[in-house]
Amino acid sequence: MFGETGANFGANAGYVCVPATGVVDKLPENMTDEEAAPVCDGPLTSLSILKDVGKIQAGQKVLVSGAAGSLGSAAVQIARHFGAEVSGVCSTSNLEFVRSLGADKVIDYTETDFTRAEDAYDIIFDTVGKRSFSRCKGVLRENGVYLSPLLKLSLLFQMIWSSRFEGKKARFSATGLRPGEELRGLLKELESLYAKGRLRTVIDRCYPLERTAEAHRHVDTGHKWGDVVLTITSVYNS
């Protein structure tokens, strides 16, 4: 089984108790424990935001900022699954990696500011909160939507303001606060994508549980790609 503890959060541990009705599902046969561990982070959040908040459609132009990270690497693959034309924004060292995920176009943010380019998008998914709705409005299409998993005070005001008018919108979603039944449905959809080989987990590094602090330090550098996973190899006695 694999899943998440939801809004209760928790800690890094060998065991965790979750209700039978919680956000858990059977491990797909073609996935390892390490590959399944991050599914309820980047993939679940990206599917929730792109599908249910962004209302992604085939043929749309979608830009994913932070395309090499946990949310971004999943978002690129999920957007491609829905038939969108995907542009991924990342650093120079990750261009080929993001292209390997299925991105139709990759943009090196160290050389190009996509908010000043000529391309326009139906959806801009800013997975890392580096570009505000105000800066992105110029490259959103008439009814385009800016999506963020990170709520800032400025974004809250932009959401309220943009909701009052027709046209471009700013939207935020806290996936972990959604009802368990809805999250289980999304998790089942992800399970199907993994089973069919349409989505893959990208693991930057694996650390044993006793090196948890080191794992967090690596994540905090802001230069990881994909996911960082803790492996549980010891036997714990109750």
C-alpha positions in Angstrom: 0.0 0.0 0.0 1.0 3.6 -0.4 -0.6 7.0 0.3 -0.5 10.0 2.5 -1.5 11.3 6.0 -3.2 14.4 4.6 -3.6 17.6 6.6 -2.5 15.7 9.7 1.1 15.8 8.4 3.4 13.9 10.7 7.1 13.1 10.8 9.8 11.0 9.2 9.3 7.5 10.7 9.4 3.8 10.0 5.7 3.4 10.7 2.6 5.6 10.5 -1.1 4.8 11.3 -3.7 5.8 8.8 -7.4 5.0 8.7 -8.6 2.3 6.3 -10.7 5.0 4.7 -7.7 7.3 4.3 -5.9 8.4 1.2 -4.2 5.0 0.5 -4.2 2.6 -2.4 -2.7 -0.6 -3.6 0.9 -0.4 -4.9 1.0 -0.9 -8.7 2.8 -4.1 -9.6 5.3 -2.2 -11.8 6.4 0.2 -9.0 8.9 -0.1 -6.2 8.3 1.3 -2.8 10.8 4.1 -3.5 8.9 5.0 -6.7 5.6 5.0 -5.0 6.7 7.1 -2.0 6.6 10.6 -3.7 3.3 10.0 -5.7 1.2 11.8 -3.1 3.4 14.8 -3.3 4.2 16.1 -6.8 2.0 13.9 -8.9 -1.1 14.1 -6.8 -0.8 17.9 -6.4 -0.1 18.5 -10.1 -3.0 16.3 -11.2 -5.4 18.0 -8.8 -4.3 21.5 -9.9 -4.1 20.9 -13.6 -7.2 18.8 -14.0 -9.7 20.2 -11.4 -8.5 23.8 -11.0 -6.9 24.5 -14.4 -9.5 22.4 -16.3 -6.7 21.4 -18.7 -7.8 20.4 -22.2 -6.2 18.7 -25.2 -4.5 21.2 -27.6 -3.9 23.9 -25.0 -0.6 25.5 -24.5 0.7 24.9 -21.0 3.8 26.3 -19.4 5.3 24.7 -16.3 7.7 26.8 -14.3 10.0 24.8 -12.1 9.7 21.9 -14.5 12.6 19.8 -13.0 11.2 19.7 -9.5 8.8 17.3 -7.8 5.6 19.0 -8.9 7.1 20.2 -12.2 8.4 16.9 -13.4 5.0 15.3 -12.7 3.1 18.3 -14.2 5.0 18.1 -17.5 4.1 14.4 -17.9 0.5 14.9 -16.8 0.0 17.8 -19.1 1.3 15.7 -22.0 -1.1 12.9 -21.0 -4.0 15.3 -21.4 -2.8 16.2 -24.9 -1.5 19.7 -24.1 1.5 21.4 -25.8 4.0 21.7 -22.9 6.8 24.2 -22.3 9.0 23.6 -19.3 11.1 26.2 -17.6 14.2 25.1 -15.8 17.9 25.7 -15.3 20.6 25.0 -18.0 21.7 21.8 -16.4 18.1 20.4 -16.5 17.1 21.2 -20.0 17.7 17.7 -21.4 16.1 16.1 -18.4 12.9 18.1 -18.8 12.9 17.4 -22.5 13.1 13.7 -21.7 9.9 14.0 -19.7 8.0 14.9 -22.8 8.2 18.7 -22.9 7.7 20.1 -26.4 9.8 23.1 -25.6 12.3 23.8 -22.8 13.2 27.3 -21.6 16.4 28.1 -19.8 15.4 30.7 -17.2 19.0 31.9 -16.8 18.9 33.1 -20.4 15.2 33.8 -21.2 12.4 35.4 -19.2 9.3 33.7 -20.4 7.1 36.5 -19.2 8.8 38.8 -21.8 8.6 36.4 -24.7 6.1 36.4 -27.5 4.5 33.0 -26.8 1.1 33.0 -25.0 -0.3 30.2 -22.9 -3.7 28.9 -21.8 -2.2 27.7 -18.5 0.9 28.8 -16.6 1.6 26.5 -13.6 4.1 28.1 -11.4 5.2 25.2 -9.2 7.9 27.2 -7.3 6.2 30.6 -6.9 8.9 32.5 -8.8 6.7 34.5 -11.1 3.6 36.4 -10.0 0.3 36.5 -11.7 0.9 40.2 -12.5 4.1 39.3 -14.3 2.6 36.4 -16.2 -0.6 38.2 -17.4 1.1 39.4 -20.5 1.8 35.9 -21.7 -1.6 34.4 -20.8 -4.2 34.0 -23.5 -7.5 35.9 -23.2 -9.1 33.3 -20.8 -5.8 31.9 -19.5 -5.2 30.8 -16.0 -2.3 31.2 -13.7 -2.0 28.3 -11.2 0.0 28.2 -8.0 0.3 25.6 -5.1 1.8 28.3 -2.9 -0.5 30.9 -1.3 1.0 34.4 -0.8 -0.9 37.5 0.3 -0.3 39.1 -3.1 -1.7 36.1 -4.8 -4.8 36.1 -2.6 -5.5 39.7 -3.6 -4.9 38.8 -7.3 -7.3 35.9 -7.0 -10.0 38.1 -5.5 -9.4 40.9 -8.1 -9.3 38.6 -11.2 -12.5 36.8 -10.1 -14.5 40.0 -10.5 -13.8 40.2 -14.2 -13.9 38.1 -17.3 -10.7 36.9 -18.8 -7.4 35.9 -17.2 -7.6 34.3 -13.7 -5.2 33.6 -10.8 -6.0 30.4 -8.9 -4.5 28.6 -5.9 -5.3 25.1 -4.6 -4.3 23.4 -1.3 -4.5 19.8 -2.5 -3.9 18.3 0.9 -7.0 20.0 2.3 -9.4 18.4 -0.2 -11.8 15.7 1.1 -10.3 12.2 1.3 -12.8 10.8 -1.1 -11.7 13.2 -3.8 -8.0 12.5 -3.2 -8.6 8.8 -3.3 -10.2 9.2 -6.8 -7.2 11.2 -8.0 -4.8 8.6 -6.5 -6.7 5.8 -8.3 -6.3 7.8 -11.6 -2.5 8.2 -10.9 -2.3 4.5 -10.2 -3.7 3.8 -13.7 -1.2 6.2 -15.3 1.7 4.5 -13.6 0.4 1.0 -14.5 0.1 2.0 -18.1 3.6 3.6 -18.2 2.3 7.1 -19.0 3.8 8.5 -15.8 7.1 7.8 -14.1 8.6 8.8 -10.8 11.8 10.7 -11.1 14.1 10.2 -8.1 17.1 12.5 -7.5 18.5 10.8 -4.5 17.5 8.2 -1.9 18.7 8.5 1.7 18.3 6.0 4.6 16.1 7.2 7.5 19.1 7.9 9.7 20.3 10.5 7.2 17.0 12.5 7.1 18.7 15.7 8.1 21.0 15.4 5.1 18.1 14.7 2.8 16.4 17.9 4.0 19.5 19.9 3.5 19.8 18.7 -0.1 16.1 19.7 -0.7 16.7 23.1 0.8 19.5 23.9 -1.7 16.7 24.4 -4.3 18.8 22.5 -6.9 17.3 19.0 -6.7 15.5 17.5 -9.6 12.5 15.2 -9.2 12.0 13.7 -5.8 14.2 12.9 -2.7 13.1 9.7 -1.0 13.9 8.2 2.4 14.4 4.5 2.5 13.3 2.3 5.4 15.6 -0.7 5.7 15.7 -1.4 9.4 13.3 -3.5 11.3 11.4 -1.6 14.0 9.9 -3.3 17.0 6.8 -1.9 18.7 
